């Protein structure tokens, strides 16, 4: 078996490996991570804030806003809206990712 020089990567054996090494593909993965990681951290924090706030600040969360509706109910309801907002933002970002994928696929032909 021939040895591969230290500074030279072995030649790709499949089309996937060839695409994976393209700078455009690496930038696509980096762009996805720049969106997905902060979005997941934000939404997870927002989601877990409700039980944490109810546990640590029950008097604040029991504060009546109007009628029987208190801050905790409004916060819980806001999570539905926040999920939709994050989904809409992801769809917008994914449209950009799809354009990049199309360019990568065109280049790989």
Secondary structure by P-SEA (a helix, b strand, c coil): ccccccccccccccaaaaaaacaaaaaaaaaaaacaaaaaaaaaaaaaaaaaaaacccccccccccccccaaaaaaaaaaaaaaaaaaaaaaaaaaaaaaaaaaaaaac
